[in-house]
Amino acid sequence: MEKGNHRMKKRKTPIQGKGRRFRADLWLDEKITGRTLNALQMRGIKFPDGWNPRKTPEFKQEYQRQLTQFRQQQAAKKTAKKETQQAAQKQAESPAAAPETALPQ
């Protein structure tokens, strides 16, 4: 036997999907592609079998629109979450200070 032959090669887990490694860029692309194809179907744009819709100008324009819209939605969610956390933090600080000032005499 040669050296190293008794070891099995490590298998890399595939990227994305059930049991796959997470990659944010692929996740975002899959999500935006789905949204784009759905938006194009809602407008009545259909692609013939055997065509790659990604190479069409309609898809490229809609993809950019959907990507911008998605990023704006995510930014709005992030801002709302921050504001909620800040309000909760202020509310948590306020009741602690209020009983000291409002002592009955």
Buried (B, 14 or more C-beta within 10 A) or exposed (E): EEEEEEEEEEEEEEEBEEEEEEEEEBEBBEEBBEBBBEBBEEEEBEBEEEEEBEEBEEBEEBBEBBBEEBEEEEEEEEEEEEEEEEEEEEEEEEEEEEEEEEEEE
